[in-house]
Amino acid sequence: MLIVFDSHNRILPFASYKGLCSHFESLERHKGKGKWVFVRHSWERMMSCYKYIRAQKFPPSFRETFEQGLEKALRRESGETGKERSGQEPDILEIIKGNSRKAVFIPITPDIDVDALRQEWCKAYCKSHNYSLFDVSSPADFKESGGGHDQTS
């Protein structure tokens, strides 16, 4: 069980980092800023996006950052950039952490631990937004472990 104290001192319980990540992504979508992203895309969607970005007249800084990151991920998996392969291509994980606006693209292969990356992203989100995050097995453990502000010594 995960317990989050948000900036308004509300207690938010979550069963897993997957649920917590979904909650944070929902908050970000409502803000409309897209500064924090943790999403899995199909190979086909990323190829379409790559081709679309290349065809547009976006500012060079955006195009270069996006294209370089995605090209690196596509090249890592296929050996070639911008060309579709036949067979079973992996999904691509897109991660953006805050104000950096720099997307990291990772092909999801058997050696990639998506859960560990999600956990790291959630912890970074909490730190950036001054949230307190506690990973506990039960509310009783939370109190006993001194995780709350009501601890007395």
DSSP file (Angstrom, degrees, kcal/mol; ACC not computed):
  #  RESIDUE AA STRUCTURE BP1 BP2  ACC     N-H-->O    O-->H-N    N-H-->O    O-->H-N    TCO  KAPPA ALPHA  PHI   PSI    X-CA   Y-CA   Z-CA
    1    1 A M              0   0    0      0, 0.0   135,-2.9     0, 0.0     2,-0.4   0.000 360.0 360.0 360.0 139.8    0.0    0.0    0.0
    2    2 A L  E     -AB  14 135A   0     12,-3.5    12,-2.7   133,-0.2     2,-0.5  -0.922 360.0-163.9-112.6 138.4    1.2    3.5   -0.8
    3    3 A I  E     -AB  13 134A   0    131,-2.8   131,-2.6    -2,-0.4     2,-0.4  -0.990   6.1-170.1-124.0 128.7    0.2    6.6    1.2
    4    4 A V  E     -AB  12 133A   0      8,-2.4     8,-3.1    -2,-0.5     2,-0.6  -0.963  13.4-158.2-119.8 132.0    0.7   10.0   -0.2
    5    5 A F  E     -AB  11 132A   0    127,-2.6   127,-2.1    -2,-0.4     6,-0.2  -0.952  24.6-155.7-102.7 115.8    0.3   13.3    1.6
    6    6 A D    >   -     0   0    0      4,-1.8     3,-2.0    -2,-0.6   124,-0.1  -0.155  36.3 -84.7 -84.8-175.7   -0.3   16.0   -1.0
    7    7 A S  T 3  S+     0   0    0      1,-0.3    -1,-0.1     2,-0.1   124,-0.0   0.637 130.3  53.6 -67.2 -13.8    0.4   19.7   -0.8
    8    8 A H  T 3  S-     0   0    0      2,-0.1    -1,-0.3     0, 0.0     3,-0.1   0.187 118.6-111.0-102.2  14.9   -3.0   20.2    0.9
    9    9 A N    <   +     0   0    0     -3,-2.0     2,-0.3     1,-0.2    -2,-0.1   0.751  67.4 150.7  58.8  28.1   -2.2   17.6    3.5
   10   10 A R        -     0   0    0      2,-0.0    -4,-1.8     1,-0.0     2,-0.6  -0.655  46.3-127.8 -82.2 146.4   -4.8   15.2    2.1
   11   11 A I  E     -A    5   0A   0     -2,-0.3    -6,-0.2    -6,-0.2    -8,-0.0  -0.867  26.0-173.3 -97.5 121.9   -4.1   11.5    2.6
   12   12 A L  E     -A    4   0A   0     -8,-3.1    -8,-2.4    -2,-0.6     2,-0.3  -0.950   6.6-158.5-119.1 112.3   -4.2    9.6   -0.7
   13   13 A P  E     -A    3   0A   0      0, 0.0     2,-0.3     0, 0.0   -10,-0.2  -0.688  10.7-177.6 -90.9 144.0   -4.0    5.8   -0.5
   14   14 A F  E     -A    2   0A   0    -12,-2.7   -12,-3.5    -2,-0.3     3,-0.1  -0.996  27.2-145.7-138.5 143.5   -2.9    3.7   -3.5
   15   15 A A  S    S-     0   0    0     -2,-0.3     2,-0.3   -14,-0.2    -1,-0.1   0.765  82.0  -1.0 -77.6 -26.2   -2.6    0.0   -3.9
   16   16 A S  S  > S-     0   0    0    -14,-0.1     4,-1.9     1,-0.1    -1,-0.1  -0.958  71.8-102.0-156.1 168.7    0.3    0.2   -6.3
   17   17 A Y  H  > S+     0   0    0     -2,-0.3     4,-2.8     1,-0.2     5,-0.2   0.784 118.4  62.4 -67.8 -26.9    2.7    2.5   -8.1
   18   18 A K  H  > S+     0   0    0      2,-0.2     4,-2.1     1,-0.2    -1,-0.2   0.933 106.3  43.7 -63.1 -45.2    0.7    1.8  -11.3
   19   19 A G  H  > S+     0   0    0      2,-0.2     4,-2.1     1,-0.2    -2,-0.2   0.893 114.5  49.9 -65.8 -40.4   -2.4    3.4   -9.7
   20   20 A L  H  X S+     0   0    0     -4,-1.9     4,-2.5     2,-0.2    -2,-0.2   0.914 110.2  50.4 -64.1 -43.3   -0.3    6.3   -8.3
   21   21 A C  H  X S+     0   0    0     -4,-2.8     4,-2.7     1,-0.2     5,-0.2   0.913 109.4  51.0 -61.3 -43.7    1.3    6.9  -11.7
   22   22 A S  H  X S+     0   0    0     -4,-2.1     4,-2.2     1,-0.2    -1,-0.2   0.899 109.6  51.2 -60.5 -40.6   -2.2    6.9  -13.3
   23   23 A H  H  X S+     0   0    0     -4,-2.1     4,-2.2     2,-0.2    -2,-0.2   0.939 111.6  46.1 -62.2 -47.3   -3.3    9.5  -10.7
   24   24 A F  H  X S+     0   0    0     -4,-2.5     4,-2.2     1,-0.2    -2,-0.2   0.896 111.9  51.2 -64.5 -40.0   -0.4   11.8  -11.3
   25   25 A E  H  X S+     0   0    0     -4,-2.7     4,-2.4     2,-0.2    -1,-0.2   0.887 108.5  52.4 -64.3 -37.5   -0.8   11.5  -15.1
   26   26 A S  H  X S+     0   0    0     -4,-2.2     4,-2.1     2,-0.2    -2,-0.2   0.916 108.3  50.6 -62.9 -43.4   -4.5   12.4  -14.7
   27   27 A L  H  X S+     0   0    0     -4,-2.2     4,-1.5     1,-0.2    -2,-0.2   0.916 111.6  48.5 -58.9 -43.2   -3.5   15.5  -12.7
   28   28 A E  H  X>S+     0   0    0     -4,-2.2     4,-1.7     1,-0.2     5,-0.9   0.883 108.3  52.9 -67.4 -39.2   -1.0   16.5  -15.4
   29   29 A R  H  <5S+     0   0    0     -4,-2.4    -1,-0.2     1,-0.2    -2,-0.2   0.896 108.2  51.3 -63.1 -39.1   -3.6   16.0  -18.2
   30   30 A H  H  <5S+     0   0    0     -4,-2.1    -1,-0.2     1,-0.2    -2,-0.2   0.837 108.7  51.0 -67.8 -31.8   -6.0   18.3  -16.4
   31   31 A K  H  <5S-     0   0    0     -4,-1.5    -1,-0.2    -5,-0.2    -2,-0.2   0.824  99.2-145.3 -71.4 -31.1   -3.3   20.9  -16.1
   32   32 A G  T  <5 +     0   0    0     -4,-1.7    -3,-0.2    -5,-0.1    -2,-0.1   0.673  67.6 108.4  76.9  17.4   -2.7   20.6  -19.8
   33   33 A K      < -     0   0    0     -5,-0.9    -4,-0.1     3,-0.1    -5,-0.1   0.792  62.8-151.6 -98.9 -31.4    1.0   21.2  -19.5
   34   34 A G        +     0   0    0     -6,-0.6     3,-0.1     2,-0.1    -5,-0.1   0.783  49.8 134.7  66.5  27.5    2.5   17.7  -20.2
   35   35 A K        +     0   0    0      1,-0.2     2,-0.5    -7,-0.1    63,-0.4   0.768  68.3  45.9 -78.9 -24.3    5.5   18.4  -18.1
   36   36 A W  S    S+     0   0    0     61,-0.2     2,-0.4   -12,-0.1    -1,-0.2  -0.970  73.0 164.8-122.1 116.1    5.3   14.9  -16.4
   37   37 A V  E     +C   96   0B   0     59,-2.1    59,-2.7    -2,-0.5     2,-0.3  -0.997  18.0 165.7-136.2 134.1    4.7   12.0  -18.7
   38   38 A F  E     +C   95   0B   0     -2,-0.4     2,-0.4    57,-0.2    57,-0.2  -0.780  31.4 144.8-143.0  97.1    5.0    8.2  -18.1
   39   39 A V  E     -C   94   0B   0     55,-2.3    55,-3.2    -2,-0.3     2,-0.5  -0.985  43.7-134.2-142.9 146.7    3.2    6.4  -21.0
   40   40 A R  E     -C   93   0B   0     -2,-0.4     2,-0.3    53,-0.2    53,-0.2  -0.877  25.8-170.7-101.5 127.5    3.5    3.3  -23.1
   41   41 A H  E     -C   92   0B   0     51,-3.4    51,-3.0    -2,-0.5     2,-0.1  -0.870  24.7-113.2-116.0 149.7    3.1    3.7  -26.8
   42   42 A S     >  -     0   0    0     -2,-0.3     4,-2.1    49,-0.2     5,-0.2  -0.439  29.8-115.3 -73.2 156.8    2.8    1.0  -29.5
   43   43 A W  H  > S+     0   0    0     46,-0.3     4,-2.4     1,-0.2     5,-0.2   0.908 117.2  53.1 -57.6 -43.7    5.6    0.8  -32.0
   44   44 A E  H  > S+     0   0    0      1,-0.2     4,-2.4     2,-0.2    -1,-0.2   0.903 107.3  50.7 -62.3 -42.3    3.2    1.8  -34.8
   45   45 A R  H  > S+     0   0    0      1,-0.2     4,-2.5     2,-0.2    -1,-0.2   0.910 111.2  48.4 -62.6 -41.8    2.1    4.9  -32.9
   46   46 A M  H  X S+     0   0    0     -4,-2.1     4,-2.8     2,-0.2    -2,-0.2   0.883 110.3  51.1 -67.7 -37.7    5.6    6.0  -32.3
   47   47 A M  H  X S+     0   0    0     -4,-2.4     4,-2.3     2,-0.2    -1,-0.2   0.919 111.9  47.5 -64.7 -42.0    6.5    5.5  -36.0
   48   48 A S  H  X S+     0   0    0     -4,-2.4     4,-2.3     2,-0.2    -2,-0.2   0.917 113.6  47.8 -63.8 -42.8    3.5    7.6  -37.0
   49   49 A C  H  X S+     0   0    0     -4,-2.5     4,-2.8     2,-0.2     5,-0.2   0.917 110.4  52.1 -63.9 -44.0    4.4   10.3  -34.6
   50   50 A Y  H  X S+     0   0    0     -4,-2.8     4,-2.1     1,-0.2    -2,-0.2   0.928 112.0  45.7 -57.9 -47.5    8.0   10.3  -35.7
   51   51 A K  H  X S+     0   0    0     -4,-2.3     4,-1.4     2,-0.2    -1,-0.2   0.881 112.9  51.0 -65.5 -38.4    7.0   10.7  -39.4
   52   52 A Y  H  X S+     0   0    0     -4,-2.3     4,-0.9     2,-0.2     3,-0.3   0.940 110.2  48.2 -64.0 -48.1    4.5   13.4  -38.4
   53   53 A I  H >< S+     0   0    0     -4,-2.8     3,-0.8     1,-0.2     5,-0.4   0.902 109.8  52.8 -60.9 -41.9    7.0   15.4  -36.4
   54   54 A R  H 3< S+     0   0    0     -4,-2.1    -1,-0.2     1,-0.2    -2,-0.2   0.837 109.7  49.5 -62.6 -32.1    9.6   15.2  -39.3
   55   55 A A  H 3< S+     0   0    0     -4,-1.4    -1,-0.2    -3,-0.3    -2,-0.2   0.626 100.6  81.7 -83.9 -13.6    7.0   16.5  -41.7
   56   56 A Q  S << S-     0   0    0     -4,-0.9     2,-0.3    -3,-0.8    -3,-0.0  -0.383  79.8-124.0 -91.6 169.0    6.0   19.5  -39.6
   57   57 A K        +     0   0    0     -2,-0.1    -3,-0.1     6,-0.0    -4,-0.1  -0.438  50.1 156.1-108.7  56.3    7.6   22.9  -39.1
   58   58 A F        -     0   0    0     -5,-0.4     5,-0.0    -2,-0.3     0, 0.0  -0.383  58.6 -76.1 -73.5 159.7    8.0   22.8  -35.4
   59   59 A P    >>  -     0   0    0      0, 0.0     4,-2.3     0, 0.0     3,-0.6  -0.294  45.6-118.2 -54.6 141.4   10.6   25.0  -33.7
   60   60 A P  H 3> S+     0   0    0      0, 0.0     4,-3.0     0, 0.0     5,-0.3   0.842 111.7  57.8 -53.5 -37.8   14.1   23.4  -34.3
   61   61 A S  H 3> S+     0   0    0      2,-0.2     4,-2.0     1,-0.2     5,-0.2   0.917 110.4  43.1 -62.3 -41.6   14.7   22.9  -30.6
   62   62 A F  H <> S+     0   0    0     -3,-0.6     4,-2.8     2,-0.2     5,-0.3   0.952 116.2  47.0 -66.7 -49.8   11.6   20.8  -30.2
   63   63 A R  H  X S+     0   0    0     -4,-2.3     4,-3.3     1,-0.2     5,-0.3   0.929 113.6  47.8 -59.0 -47.0   12.1   18.8  -33.3
   64   64 A E  H  X S+     0   0    0     -4,-3.0     4,-2.6    -5,-0.2     5,-0.3   0.929 114.3  45.5 -62.8 -45.9   15.8   18.1  -32.5
   65   65 A T  H  X S+     0   0    0     -4,-2.0     4,-1.9    -5,-0.3     5,-0.2   0.943 119.0  41.7 -62.8 -48.2   15.1   17.0  -29.0
   66   66 A F  H  X S+     0   0    0     -4,-2.8     4,-2.5    -5,-0.2     5,-0.3   0.953 117.7  46.0 -64.1 -50.6   12.1   14.8  -29.9
   67   67 A E  H  X S+     0   0    0     -4,-3.3     4,-3.2    -5,-0.3     5,-0.3   0.904 112.1  50.2 -63.2 -43.0   13.7   13.3  -33.0
   68   68 A Q  H  X S+     0   0    0     -4,-2.6     4,-2.1    -5,-0.3    -1,-0.2   0.930 113.6  45.3 -62.3 -45.2   17.1   12.6  -31.3
   69   69 A G  H  X S+     0   0    0     -4,-1.9     4,-1.7    -5,-0.3    36,-0.2   0.926 118.3  41.8 -64.4 -44.8   15.5   10.9  -28.4
   70   70 A L  H  X S+     0   0    0     -4,-2.5     4,-2.9     2,-0.2     5,-0.3   0.901 112.6  53.6 -71.5 -40.5   13.1    8.8  -30.5
   71   71 A E  H  X S+     0   0    0     -4,-3.2     4,-3.1    -5,-0.3     5,-0.3   0.904 107.3  52.8 -59.1 -40.7   15.7    8.0  -33.2
   72   72 A K  H  X S+     0   0    0     -4,-2.1     4,-2.2    -5,-0.3    -1,-0.2   0.927 112.2  44.5 -60.7 -45.5   18.0    6.7  -30.5
   73   73 A A  H  X S+     0   0    0     -4,-1.7     4,-1.4     2,-0.2    -2,-0.2   0.919 116.6  45.4 -66.1 -43.7   15.3    4.4  -29.1
   74   74 A L  H  X S+     0   0    0     -4,-2.9     4,-3.1     1,-0.2     5,-0.5   0.903 113.9  49.0 -67.5 -40.5   14.2    3.2  -32.6
   75   75 A R  H  X S+     0   0    0     -4,-3.1     4,-2.0    -5,-0.3    -1,-0.2   0.893 106.5  57.2 -65.3 -39.9   17.8    2.7  -33.7
   76   76 A R  H  < S+     0   0    0     -4,-2.2    -1,-0.2    -5,-0.3    -2,-0.2   0.879 118.2  32.6 -58.5 -38.3   18.6    0.7  -30.6
   77   77 A E  H  < S+     0   0    0     -4,-1.4    -2,-0.2    -5,-0.1    -1,-0.2   0.873 132.9  24.2 -89.8 -38.9   15.8   -1.7  -31.4
   78   78 A S  H  < S-     0   0    0     -4,-3.1    -3,-0.2     2,-0.2    -2,-0.2   0.677  87.5-128.7-105.2 -18.6   15.7   -1.9  -35.2
   79   79 A G  S  < S+     0   0    0     -4,-2.0     2,-0.3    -5,-0.5    -4,-0.2   0.264  87.3  68.8  86.0 -14.9   19.2   -0.8  -36.3
   80   80 A E  S    S-     0   0    0     -6,-0.4     2,-0.4     3,-0.2    -2,-0.2  -0.973  77.0-129.2-137.0 151.5   17.6    1.7  -38.6
   81   81 A T  S    S+     0   0    0     -2,-0.3     3,-0.1     1,-0.2   -10,-0.1  -0.827  82.9   4.6-104.1 137.9   15.7    4.9  -38.1
   82   82 A G  S    S+     0   0    0     -2,-0.4     2,-0.5     1,-0.2    -1,-0.2   0.504  98.3 110.8  77.1   3.8   12.4    5.8  -39.6
   83   83 A K        -     0   0    0     -3,-0.2     2,-0.2     0, 0.0    -1,-0.2  -0.943  64.2-131.2-114.9 131.5   11.9    2.5  -41.3
   84   84 A E        -     0   0    0     -2,-0.5     2,-0.3    -3,-0.1    -3,-0.0  -0.521  20.9-149.4 -78.4 145.5    9.2    0.1  -40.2
   85   85 A R        -     0   0    0     -2,-0.2     2,-0.3     2,-0.1     4,-0.1  -0.697  12.6-119.9-107.4 162.6   10.2   -3.5  -39.6
   86   86 A S  S    S+     0   0    0     -2,-0.3     2,-0.3     2,-0.1    -1,-0.0  -0.701  74.4  38.4 -95.7 157.8    8.2   -6.6  -40.0
   87   87 A G  S    S-     0   0    0     -2,-0.3     2,-1.0     2,-0.1    -2,-0.1  -0.707 108.3 -21.9 105.7-159.1    7.6   -8.9  -37.0
   88   88 A Q        -     0   0    0     -2,-0.3    -2,-0.1     0, 0.0    -1,-0.0  -0.777  61.3-171.2 -99.1  96.5    7.0   -8.1  -33.4
   89   89 A E        -     0   0    0     -2,-1.0   -46,-0.3    -4,-0.1   -45,-0.1  -0.619  25.0-114.3 -84.6 146.2    8.3   -4.6  -32.5
   90   90 A P        -     0   0    0      0, 0.0    19,-0.1     0, 0.0    -1,-0.1  -0.381  27.8-105.8 -77.4 157.1    8.4   -3.6  -28.9
   91   91 A D        -     0   0    0     17,-0.4    17,-3.1   -49,-0.1     2,-0.4  -0.342  35.1-124.5 -69.0 163.6    6.2   -0.9  -27.4
   92   92 A I  E     -CD  41 107B   0    -51,-3.0   -51,-3.4    15,-0.2     2,-0.5  -0.955  11.5-144.6-118.1 132.0    8.0    2.3  -26.5
   93   93 A L  E     -CD  40 106B   0     13,-3.1    13,-2.4    -2,-0.4     2,-0.5  -0.839  12.2-158.9 -95.5 126.9    8.0    3.9  -23.1
   94   94 A E  E     -CD  39 105B   0    -55,-3.2   -55,-2.3    -2,-0.5     2,-0.4  -0.930  12.3-178.4-108.3 126.0    7.9    7.7  -23.1
   95   95 A I  E     +CD  38 104B   0      9,-2.5     9,-2.6    -2,-0.5     2,-0.4  -0.988   9.2 174.0-128.8 127.5    9.1    9.4  -19.9
   96   96 A I  E     -C   37   0B   0    -59,-2.7   -59,-2.1    -2,-0.4     2,-0.7  -0.999  13.3-160.1-130.0 129.8    9.3   13.2  -19.1
   97   97 A K    >   -     0   0    0      5,-0.4     3,-1.1    -2,-0.4   -61,-0.2  -0.870  45.6 -72.5-114.8  99.1   10.2   14.4  -15.7
   98   98 A G  G >  S-     0   0    0     -2,-0.7     3,-1.4   -63,-0.4    -1,-0.1  -0.166 102.7  -3.1  66.7-143.2    9.1   18.0  -15.0
   99   99 A N  G 3  S+     0   0    0      1,-0.3    -1,-0.2     2,-0.1   -63,-0.1   0.550 109.9  83.9 -69.8  -9.2   10.6   21.1  -16.4
  100  100 A S  G <  S-     0   0    0     -3,-1.1    -1,-0.3   -65,-0.1    -2,-0.1   0.837  71.3-164.2 -63.3 -29.5   13.3   19.4  -18.3
  101  101 A R    <   +     0   0    0     -3,-1.4     2,-0.7   -66,-0.3    -1,-0.1   0.565  43.0 133.0  56.9   7.6   10.8   18.8  -21.1
  102  102 A K        -     0   0    0     -5,-0.2    -5,-0.4    -4,-0.0     2,-0.3  -0.806  49.8-145.2 -93.5 115.5   13.2   16.3  -22.5
  103  103 A A        -     0   0    0     -2,-0.7     2,-0.5    -7,-0.1    -7,-0.2  -0.571   5.3-153.6 -80.0 139.3   11.5   13.1  -23.4
  104  104 A V  E     -D   95   0B   0     -9,-2.6    -9,-2.5    -2,-0.3     2,-0.5  -0.963   8.7-160.3-110.7 129.6   13.3    9.8  -22.9
  105  105 A F  E     -D   94   0B   0     -2,-0.5   -11,-0.2   -36,-0.2   -13,-0.0  -0.948   9.8-177.7-114.4 127.5   12.1    6.9  -25.1
  106  106 A I  E     -D   93   0B   0    -13,-2.4   -13,-3.1    -2,-0.5     2,-0.3  -0.981  25.8-130.5-128.8 121.6   12.9    3.4  -24.1
  107  107 A P  E     -D   92   0B   0      0, 0.0     2,-1.2     0, 0.0   -15,-0.2  -0.541  29.0-125.7 -66.2 132.7   12.0    0.3  -26.2
  108  108 A I        +     0   0    0    -17,-3.1   -17,-0.4    -2,-0.3   -16,-0.0  -0.700  46.4 159.0 -88.0 100.3   10.2   -2.1  -23.8
  109  109 A T    >   -     0   0    0     -2,-1.2     3,-2.3   -19,-0.1   -32,-0.0  -0.655  58.7 -90.8-112.5 169.9   12.2   -5.3  -24.1
  110  110 A P  T 3  S+     0   0    0      0, 0.0    -2,-0.0     0, 0.0    -1,-0.0   0.760 124.6  56.6 -56.4 -25.2   12.4   -8.3  -21.7
  111  111 A D  T 3  S+     0   0    0      2,-0.1     2,-0.5     0, 0.0    -3,-0.1   0.486  86.3  95.7 -86.7  -1.6   15.4   -6.7  -19.9
  112  112 A I    <   -     0   0    0     -3,-2.3     2,-1.1     1,-0.0     3,-0.2  -0.794  65.0-149.9 -93.7 125.5   13.5   -3.4  -19.1
  113  113 A D     >  +     0   0    0     -2,-0.5     4,-1.9     1,-0.2     5,-0.2  -0.755  18.0 177.9 -95.0  90.6   11.9   -3.2  -15.7
  114  114 A V  H  > S+     0   0    0     -2,-1.1     4,-2.6     1,-0.2     5,-0.2   0.866  78.4  56.7 -62.8 -37.8    9.0   -0.9  -16.4
  115  115 A D  H  > S+     0   0    0      1,-0.2     4,-2.4     2,-0.2    -1,-0.2   0.906 107.2  48.0 -62.6 -41.5    7.7   -1.2  -12.8
  116  116 A A  H  > S+     0   0    0      2,-0.2     4,-2.3     1,-0.2    -1,-0.2   0.895 112.6  48.8 -66.1 -39.6   11.1    0.1  -11.4
  117  117 A L  H  X S+     0   0    0     -4,-1.9     4,-2.3     2,-0.2    -2,-0.2   0.892 111.6  49.9 -65.4 -39.3   11.0    3.0  -13.9
  118  118 A R  H  X S+     0   0    0     -4,-2.6     4,-2.6     2,-0.2    -2,-0.2   0.910 110.5  49.8 -64.7 -42.8    7.5    3.8  -12.9
  119  119 A Q  H  X S+     0   0    0     -4,-2.4     4,-2.3     2,-0.2    -2,-0.2   0.920 111.2  48.6 -62.8 -44.4    8.4    3.7   -9.2
  120  120 A E  H  X S+     0   0    0     -4,-2.3     4,-2.2     2,-0.2    -1,-0.2   0.903 111.9  49.8 -61.3 -41.9   11.4    6.0   -9.8
  121  121 A W  H  X S+     0   0    0     -4,-2.3     4,-2.4     2,-0.2    -2,-0.2   0.915 110.5  49.6 -64.1 -44.2    9.1    8.4  -11.8
  122  122 A C  H  X S+     0   0    0     -4,-2.6     4,-2.6     1,-0.2    -2,-0.2   0.907 111.0  49.4 -62.3 -42.3    6.5    8.5   -9.1
  123  123 A K  H  X S+     0   0    0     -4,-2.3     4,-2.4     1,-0.2    -1,-0.2   0.900 111.3  49.1 -65.1 -40.0    9.1    9.2   -6.4
  124  124 A A  H  X S+     0   0    0     -4,-2.2     4,-2.5     2,-0.2    -2,-0.2   0.896 110.6  51.5 -65.0 -39.5   10.6   12.1   -8.6
  125  125 A Y  H  X S+     0   0    0     -4,-2.4     4,-1.9     2,-0.2    -2,-0.2   0.936 110.6  48.1 -61.5 -47.4    7.0   13.5   -9.1
  126  126 A C  H  <>S+     0   0    0     -4,-2.6     5,-2.9     1,-0.2     4,-0.3   0.924 112.6  48.2 -60.4 -45.3    6.4   13.4   -5.3
  127  127 A K  H ><5S+     0   0    0     -4,-2.4     3,-1.1     1,-0.2    -1,-0.2   0.922 111.7  49.6 -61.9 -44.3    9.7   15.1   -4.6
  128  128 A S  H 3<5S+     0   0    0     -4,-2.5    -1,-0.2     1,-0.2    -2,-0.2   0.823 116.5  41.6 -64.6 -32.5    9.1   17.8   -7.2
  129  129 A H  T 3<5S-     0   0    0     -4,-1.9    -1,-0.2    -5,-0.2    -2,-0.2   0.244 113.1-114.0-101.5  12.0    5.6   18.6   -5.9
  130  130 A N  T < 5 +     0   0    0     -3,-1.1     2,-0.3    -4,-0.3    -3,-0.2   0.854  64.3 150.6  57.3  39.4    6.6   18.4   -2.2
  131  131 A Y      < -     0   0    0     -5,-2.9     2,-0.5    -6,-0.2    -1,-0.2  -0.721  44.1-131.8 -94.0 150.2    4.4   15.3   -1.6
  132  132 A S  E     -B    5   0A   0   -127,-2.1  -127,-2.6    -2,-0.3     2,-0.5  -0.913  23.3-165.2-102.1 129.5    5.3   12.8    1.1
  133  133 A L  E     -B    4   0A   0     -2,-0.5     2,-0.4  -129,-0.2  -129,-0.2  -0.960   7.7-177.0-120.8 129.6    5.2    9.2   -0.1
  134  134 A F  E     -B    3   0A   0   -131,-2.6  -131,-2.8    -2,-0.5     2,-0.7  -0.992  15.5-153.5-128.1 131.3    5.2    6.2    2.2
  135  135 A D  E     +B    2   0A   0     -2,-0.4     2,-0.3  -133,-0.2  -133,-0.2  -0.906  33.7 158.4-104.1 108.2    5.3    2.6    1.0
  136  136 A V        -     0   0    0   -135,-2.9    -2,-0.0    -2,-0.7     4,-0.0  -0.899  47.3-138.2-132.3 157.3    3.7    0.5    3.8
  137  137 A S  S    S-     0   0    0     -2,-0.3    -1,-0.1     1,-0.3  -135,-0.1   0.731  89.7  -2.1 -87.5 -22.3    2.0   -2.9    4.0
  138  138 A S  S  > S-     0   0    0   -137,-0.1     4,-1.7     1,-0.1     3,-0.5  -0.981  72.3-106.5-159.7 158.6   -0.8   -1.6    6.3
  139  139 A P  H  > S+     0   0    0      0, 0.0     4,-1.9     0, 0.0     5,-0.2   0.844 119.4  58.4 -57.4 -32.9   -1.9    1.6    8.0
  140  140 A A  H  > S+     0   0    0      1,-0.2     4,-2.3     2,-0.2     5,-0.2   0.900 104.5  50.4 -64.0 -39.5   -0.8    0.1   11.3
  141  141 A D  H  > S+     0   0    0     -3,-0.5     4,-2.6     1,-0.2     6,-0.2   0.866 105.8  57.7 -64.1 -35.8    2.7   -0.3    9.9
  142  142 A F  H  <>S+     0   0    0     -4,-1.7     5,-1.9     2,-0.2     6,-0.5   0.942 110.0  42.1 -60.6 -47.8    2.6    3.3    8.8
  143  143 A K  H ><5S+     0   0    0     -4,-1.9     3,-1.0     1,-0.2    -2,-0.2   0.915 116.5  48.5 -66.1 -42.4    1.9    4.6   12.3
  144  144 A E  H 3<5S+     0   0    0     -4,-2.3    -1,-0.2     1,-0.2    -2,-0.2   0.829 106.3  56.9 -68.0 -31.7    4.4    2.2   13.9
  145  145 A S  T 3<5S-     0   0    0     -4,-2.6    -1,-0.2    -5,-0.2    -2,-0.2   0.543 112.2-116.9 -79.5  -4.2    7.2    3.1   11.5
  146  146 A G  T < 5S+     0   0    0     -3,-1.0    -3,-0.2    -4,-0.4     5,-0.1   0.728  71.0 137.9  78.8  20.0    7.0    6.7   12.3
  147  147 A G      < +     0   0    0     -5,-1.9    -4,-0.2    -6,-0.2     2,-0.1   0.737  52.5  72.5 -72.2 -21.9    5.9    7.7    8.9
  148  148 A G  S >  S-     0   0    0     -6,-0.5     3,-0.7    -5,-0.2     0, 0.0  -0.362  86.3-118.7 -91.9 172.4    3.3   10.2   10.1
  149  149 A H  T 3  S+     0   0    0      1,-0.2    -1,-0.1    -2,-0.1    -2,-0.0   0.476 103.6  75.1 -85.5  -3.0    3.7   13.6   11.6
  150  150 A D  T 3   +     0   0    0      2,-0.1    -1,-0.2    -7,-0.0     2,-0.2   0.244  64.7 132.2 -94.8  15.0    1.9   12.4   14.8
  151  151 A Q    <   -     0   0    0     -3,-0.7     2,-0.4    -5,-0.1    -7,-0.0  -0.434  40.4-159.6 -68.5 135.8    4.9   10.5   16.0
  152  152 A T              0   0    0     -2,-0.2    -2,-0.1     1,-0.1    -1,-0.0  -0.937 360.0 360.0-117.1 142.8    5.8   11.1   19.6
  153  153 A S              0   0    0     -2,-0.4    -1,-0.1     0, 0.0    -2,-0.0   0.386 360.0 360.0-115.4 360.0    9.2   10.4   21.2
